[in-house]
Amino acid sequence: MAEIDLERLAAGYAHRRVSEATHRRAARTGERAGLREGAVAVDVGGGCGDHAAVFAGTGARALVVDRSAAMARAAVGQGLRAVVGDGRALPLRDGTADLVYFHVSLHYGGWEQMLGEAVRVAKPGGLVAVWTLAADHFRRSLLARWFPSIVPLDEARFPHSDLVEARLWALGLQEVHQVAETETVSRRADDWEAAVRAGFVSTLQLLDPEELESGLARFHEEHPDPEEVLHYRLWYRGIEGRKAR
């Protein structure tokens, strides 16, 4: 499978809308991790730092680790600490983090290594938390309706939440469990179309250009009014566990 151009994806992120639900997921996870003044929270593949900003709001020392230099610069622009780094080899010492967090970032390759690294850098009693898309999301998503190849591409890229859970147990974490969450997104038709053209979702880079244009043409036929507000859903799974003390 072709590599994702992360700098191109960073440009597409200008068309992402960070929802209140996203902030709430981060806030709830921070609470479970016991974030406070002086605690350390690491957001792996944290992009522009939207989740890390929530963690920093607790007084914690929040760090974004992202493979994209543009993403890291955007996080620094928010006043956050950020480094260019790979989740498969985190630039942190053993046992340093109260929270290691992944929000839809495990699917960029080497997810088992990423989780192993997360457990390594977590403190005893620290939390490793993963948010990913549910297995049934891909066939039900708005993107799948217009671009059928999205389905097998994403199913190949995203590890099933049950595999993530099993891996955390195998790495020795305790209290490992899953939760399900559904988020409803509302945005204008022209806004959604512009986001697709900009590649706001990484898998769009892997589509055949003809399929992309054909899907957008059909979308425009069904939704000719650019100001029409679309309502669609995202199906998430959260998996987390705590390192033994």
N, C-alpha and C positions, 0 to 999 in steps of 0.2 A: 504494500500500500504506500502511496506517495506521502512524503513528509508534508506537514502543515507549515506554511510560511507564517511564522509567528509575528513578524513585523507587519505583514498585510493584515493579519487578524487584529493586531493592535489598532490599526486604522479603522477596521470595521467596528471596533468597540465603541467608537463615537456614536454609533446608532443603537447601542444597548440602553435599556432603561432599567436602572437598578430599582427594584421594587421595595416597598415596605416589607413585604413577606421575606425578601432576601435579608434585609436588616434584622428582622425578627429571628430568623434562623440563626444568624450569627450571634445575636444577643442571648438567645436561650442557651446556645452552646457555651458561650462565655460564662454564663451563670453556672452551668454544670461543671465547668472547669475551675470555678472559684477564682476567676480573674479579679485582680485587685492591684493596688499600687505596688509596682515592683515585680509583678508576675510577668512571665514571658509567653507570648502567643505568636506562633509561626503560621503564616498563611501560605501554603505551598501551591504554586501556580496562582497566586493571589491577584494577578492582573494589576488593575489600576489602584487597588488598595481599598475597595469599598467595604470589604469585610474587616480588614485590619483596622480601618478607622473606627468601627464599632468596638473592637477590642481595646484600642487605644483610649476610647472614651471611658473605660473602666479604670484608667490609670496604669494599665499594663503596658509593658514594652512590646509593641507589636512590630513584627518583621514580615515583610513580603519577600518571598523567594520566587522568582519567575525567570524563565528562560529567555524572555523577551526584554531586550534593553529598553525598548519604547514603553513597555508596561512598567518596568521598574522606574523609569523617569517620571511617568504619570503618577505613580505612588509617592515618589519623593515630592512631586509638585503638590500633593495633598498634605505635606508636612510629615510623612511617614518614613520610617526606615525601610529601605529596600535594597536587595542585592540581586544581581543577575546570577542565577544558579539553577541547578537541575535537581528535581525532587529525588532522583535516584542516587544523589551524592550530596546531601545537604551540607552546607558549609557551617556546621555547628558542632560543638562538642557533645559527647554523650551526656544524657541526663540534664539538659539545660531548659527544657520547655514545659510549662504547665499545660499548654494546649498546642497540638499540631493539627491543623485544620486544612481540609480539602473541600472546595466547593466547585463541583463539576470540573475537576482538573485531573482525575486519575487516568483519563482515556488518552492522554498524550504519549503513552508508551511506557512500558516497564512498571506497571502498577504494583506488581508484587514487590519489586525493589523499593518503590516509593513507600509502601507501607512498612517495610523492614526498616527503612531509614527513619520514618516517623517514630517507630517504637524505640529505636536507638536514642534519638535526641529527646524523647519525653522523659521527664523526671519520674521517679517512683511516685505513684499516685496521680500522675499526669494523664490527661485525656487525649486520645487520638479520635478525631471525628471526621467523617466523610459524608458529604452530600453528593449524590449522583442521580442520574435519571433512571427511573424505574424501567424494568425490562419491557413492560407493555406500553411505555410512553412512545416509542419510536413509530409503531404502527398507527397510533392514534393522534399523532402530532399534526399541527397545521402544515408544517413543512412536508410531511409525508404525503399529504393530499395532493400537492402540486408537483412534488419531485420524488417519485417512487423509489429511486435508487438510494435515497437517504436512509431507507429502512435497513437494507443489508449492510450498508456502510457503517451506520451507527451501532448496529447489533454486533459487528465485528470489533468496533473500537472500544465500546463501553463494557467493562467487566460486570457481570451480573452481581447484584447486591448480595446474593447468597454466597458467591465466591469471595467477595470482600469480607463478609462476616466470618467465613471459614478461615480465611487467611489471618484475621486478627486473633481468632482463637488459637491458631497454630503458632502465632508469634508470642503467645503467652499472656495476652491481655485478659483482664477479668471483666465481668459484667457486660460482655459484648451483647448488643441487641440492635434491632432495626426498628425504624418508625417510617410510616408513610405520610406524605403530605402532597396535597394538590393545590396548585396556585393558578388563579385565573388572571390572564393578562388582557388588557384592553389597549388598543392602539389604532390609529387611523390607517386606512388602507394604503395611502401613499407613503406613510411613514414605514410601514412594514415592508412594502416593495423596495423602498430605498435601502432599508437595512439588509434585505436579501442581496441586492446588487452590490452592496459594500462588503458582503461576506461577514456579517455579524456573528455567524455560527461557523465554527471551523470546518465542519464537514461539507459545507457548501463549496469549499475549495476543491473537493474531490469529485464533484459532479461534472459530467460532460457538459460543455458549454451549450450544446444544442438542447439538452434536457432542461437546463436552467432557463433558457430563453423561451422554450415551448411552455414550460410550467408558468412562467410569469405572464405569457400571453393569455393562457387560459384563466389565470387568476384575474387579469385585468378585464377579461370578458365578463366574468361573474361578478366582479366588484368594480364597475366603471366609475363610481363616485369616489374621488380621492379622499373625501371627508367622511366616508362611511367608517364607523368605529367597529373594528373586529374584536370579538371576544373569543379567546382560545385558552386552552389549559396546558399546564406543564405538570407532569407526574413525577414526583421525587421519591427517593429513598434515602434515609439517613441511617448510617451505621457507625456505631462508636463503641469504644471499650477503654478500660482504664488500666494503666500499667501497675503491676503489683508493687506494693510498698516494700 
